[in-house]
């Protein structure tokens, strides 16, 4: 499935009712070396744009905003031991959460690759 994007520099891969979510290559580059990914919302149902966790880099901590409403069904446990994978493979092994989508109407509000490229210039 093609990726969708948010203004908060997250990517979304939608397969049926499940969205896999991570941060973009641009975001990991801006953050620098990532040392910790903190997601404590697994099992919770949240609204679009609510904070579902945070990512900590050497110099800064950045909140992670949910791109779609739904239930956080899974956290990528591999990131607990190897947060640097978000830097090396943000669109692959560095995914962060899986979400059970509750409102498919919100999907149309996400950005296409072209729109996101314009945003980050």
N, C-alpha and C positions, 0 to 999 in steps of 0.2 A: 504494500500500500504506500502511496506517496505521502510524504511528511507534510504536516501543516505546522504553522508557527504562531507564536504570540509576541506581542510587543515587549513582554517580559523575558524574551530570549529563551523560550522553551519550545521544544518540538513535540509533536503529537503524531503517533502512528495509530490509525483507527482500523481495527479488524472486527467487524460486527459490532457488538456492544462493548468491546474492550478497547481502551485507549492505553497505549504505552507512552510514557512521558519522560523526557529528559531535558537537559539544557543543551543549547546549541554550541557549535564549535566557536562561534564568536564569543559566547558567554564564558566558556571555559578559558579562552584566550585572554579575556579582560580580567578574569578573576586571578589567573596565575595558578600556581601549584595548589591543588585542592587537597586538604588534609583530613576533612571530615564531612560526611553527608549525614544529616540528622533528619530522620523522618519518623515522627511518633504518632502519625495519624492513621496507621494501618487499621482497617476495620471501621473507620469513621466515614460518615457521609457528609460531604462538604459542598458548599456552593462555589461556582465559578469565581475565581479571583481571591478565594480564601487562601491563607497560607497553609501549605501542607507539610512544610519542613524548611530546612535551611541548608546551605552549603557553605562550609568554612574553608577559606583559603588562608595562605600565610598572613596576608595583610588585612583581610576583610571577611565579614560574614554577610551573606546575601540570602534574603528570604526567597522561598520557592512558592510561586502562586499557581493555583490550580487553573488550567486552561479551560476546563469543562466541569460542570457539576456532576457529582456521582460519588460512589463509594470507593475509597482507596482499598483495593483488594490485596495488593502485594507490594512489598518493598524489595528492591534488589539487594539481598543480604550480602552479596559479594562485595558491595561497596563498603560494608562495615570494616572489612579487613584491607581492602584495596581501593580507597577513594580516588587514587590517582588514575584509575581506569576512566574516570569522567574526562580527564585531560587527554588521554591517549586514544580513546574510542567513544566519543560522546554520543554518537548515533547508534552504537552497537552494544558492546558489553557494558557500557557506561550508563545504560538506561536507569531510571530512578524508581518509578512506580508504575503499577498497572491500576487502571481505574475502570469500574463498571459505570458506563455512561448512563445518566438518568434523563438527560434532555438532549436529544439529537438535533434539535433546532439550533443549539449553540454552535454546532460544528461549522455552520456557514459563516460564523463570525471570525473564525480563525484565518490566519494569513496564508496565502500561497507562498511557495518558494520565491517567486518573483517579487511579491510584495515585501517579503522579509529582506531580500537582498537590497531593495530600495531603502528600507528602514536602516540597515546597518551600513549602507553606502560602501 
